[in-house]
Amino acid sequence: MDHVLTTERLILRPVTVHDHAELMAHWTGADVRRFLFDGAVLSPAEITGAIEDSVRDFAAGGYGLWLIRGKEAADLVGAAGLRPLEQLGLEVFYSLEPGAWGKGYATEAAGAVVEHALGPLGLPEVLAEVDEGNAASVAVVERLGMAPFAVVPGLLGPMTRYRRTR
Ligand SMILES: CC(C)(COP(=O)(O)OP(=O)(O)OC[C@H]1O[C@@H](n2cnc3c(N)ncnc32)[C@H](O)[C@@H]1OP(=O)(O)O)[C@@H](O)C(=O)NCCC(=O)NCCS
């Protein structure tokens, strides 16, 4: 299984070592890292680690980190993935290049990831954890039909946990 996901406008491909520079540039952008990594600038070694984790998780479990590109152009649109949230299950996470905000791409890509998790992967539920101050991301999980079930403290303030069940 190649784990490539396609939507109406987007192609999501599992990240590879060849994507290191693009992922680094994307994830270290100020507007992207603010809520995704509590503002931290990931090092090249941390990017390498994230790619290696993804390659391992796709091989073992069919999930990891996908890079999002448009069907019409090769430019990077963003990234979306599934990763463990403590011992609770897998959470969906996503980010777009700022130039790609406001077009529905995050909802479209994250929706495909959620469908992958609840469909082919056969998970009973998918989770998400969103900073309450991240209004754009709260709107994404609401459009995905996820329901809040807990609030936990985070570095930037309260974070709401959401779930969508199969
Ligand atoms: C979170 C993030 C991905 C949300 O991006 P976004 O562009 O607001 O979300 P979507 O791609 O789903 O786009 C939705 C917007 O596109 C609009 N839109 C335009 N054309 C559209 C179309 N064809 N289909 C659907 N929506 C469309 C929607 O109306 C909505 O606009 P609104 O915000 O004014 O209501 C983005 O802010 C980001 O990358 N942030 C940094 C990383 C981050 O915080 N990630 C989340 C960590 S939990």
The ligand as a Tripos MOL2 file, in Angstrom:
@<TRIPOS>MOLECULE
LIG
   48    50     1     0     0
SMALL
NO_CHARGES

@<TRIPOS>ATOM
      1 C1         -4.9960   25.8230   11.0780 C.3       1 LIG1
      2 C2         -4.8970   26.1690    9.5920 C.3       1 LIG1
      3 C3         -4.4160   24.9680    8.8140 C.3       1 LIG1
      4 C4         -6.2920   26.5860    9.1090 C.3       1 LIG1
      5 O1         -6.2110   27.0260    7.7900 O.3       1 LIG1
      6 P1         -7.5160   27.6440    7.0580 P.3       1 LIG1
      7 O2         -7.0750   28.0390    5.7090 O.co2     1 LIG1
      8 O3         -8.1560   28.6560    7.9410 O.co2     1 LIG1
      9 O4         -8.5260   26.4120    6.9960 O.3       1 LIG1
     10 P2         -9.1250   25.7670    5.6640 P.3       1 LIG1
     11 O5         -8.0080   25.4840    4.7340 O.co2     1 LIG1
     12 O6        -10.0060   24.6670    6.0720 O.co2     1 LIG1
     13 O7         -9.9200   26.9720    5.0130 O.3       1 LIG1
     14 C5        -11.1190   27.4570    5.5830 C.3       1 LIG1
     15 C6        -11.4260   28.8430    5.0360 C.3       1 LIG1
     16 O8        -11.3820   28.8090    3.6180 O.3       1 LIG1
     17 C7        -12.6280   29.3310    3.0840 C.3       1 LIG1
     18 N1        -12.8160   28.7350    1.7420 N.ar      1 LIG1
     19 C8        -12.5490   29.4010    0.5900 C.ar      1 LIG1
     20 N2        -12.7670   28.6020   -0.4590 N.ar      1 LIG1
     21 C9        -13.1730   27.4020    0.0300 C.ar      1 LIG1
     22 C10       -13.5530   26.1780   -0.5730 C.ar      1 LIG1
     23 N3        -13.5220   26.0070   -1.9020 N.pl3     1 LIG1
     24 N4        -13.9150   25.1600    0.2320 N.ar      1 LIG1
     25 C11       -13.9480   25.3050    1.5570 C.ar      1 LIG1
     26 N5        -13.5940   26.4510    2.2010 N.ar      1 LIG1
     27 C12       -13.2090   27.4930    1.4230 C.ar      1 LIG1
     28 C13       -13.6200   28.9840    4.1520 C.3       1 LIG1
     29 O9        -14.7600   29.7930    4.0520 O.3       1 LIG1
     30 C14       -12.8170   29.3270    5.4030 C.3       1 LIG1
     31 O10       -12.7300   30.7190    5.5270 O.3       1 LIG1
     32 P3        -12.9740   31.4760    6.9370 P.3       1 LIG1
     33 O11       -11.7930   31.1050    7.8030 O.co2     1 LIG1
     34 O12       -12.9700   32.9020    6.5570 O.co2     1 LIG1
     35 O13       -14.2460   30.9580    7.4870 O.co2     1 LIG1
     36 C15        -3.9050   27.3560    9.3610 C.3       1 LIG1
     37 O14        -4.3310   28.4550   10.1010 O.3       1 LIG1
     38 C16        -2.4800   27.0050    9.7620 C.2       1 LIG1
     39 O15        -1.7220   26.3850    8.9960 O.2       1 LIG1
     40 N6         -2.0700   27.4010   10.9970 N.am      1 LIG1
     41 C17        -0.7330   27.1000   11.4780 C.3       1 LIG1
     42 C18        -0.5830   25.6530   11.9200 C.3       1 LIG1
     43 C19        -1.6060   25.2770   12.9820 C.2       1 LIG1
     44 O16        -1.9110   26.0730   13.8570 O.2       1 LIG1
     45 N7         -2.1070   24.0450   12.8800 N.am      1 LIG1
     46 C20        -3.0910   23.5270   13.7970 C.3       1 LIG1
     47 C21        -2.4840   22.9540   15.0010 C.3       1 LIG1
     48 S1         -3.7430   22.1530   15.9850 S.3       1 LIG1
@<TRIPOS>BOND
     1     1     2 1
     2     2     3 1
     3     2     4 1
     4     2    36 1
     5     4     5 1
     6     5     6 1
     7     6     7 2
     8     6     8 1
     9     6     9 1
    10     9    10 1
    11    10    11 2
    12    10    12 1
    13    10    13 1
    14    13    14 1
    15    14    15 1
    16    15    16 1
    17    15    30 1
    18    16    17 1
    19    17    18 1
    20    17    28 1
    21    18    19 ar
    22    18    27 ar
    23    19    20 ar
    24    20    21 ar
    25    21    22 ar
    26    21    27 ar
    27    22    23 1
    28    22    24 ar
    29    24    25 ar
    30    25    26 ar
    31    26    27 ar
    32    28    29 1
    33    28    30 1
    34    30    31 1
    35    31    32 1
    36    32    33 2
    37    32    34 1
    38    32    35 1
    39    36    37 1
    40    36    38 1
    41    38    39 2
    42    38    40 1
    43    40    41 1
    44    41    42 1
    45    42    43 1
    46    43    44 2
    47    43    45 1
    48    45    46 1
    49    46    47 1
    50    47    48 1
@<TRIPOS>SUBSTRUCTURE
     1 LIG1         1 GROUP 0 **** ****
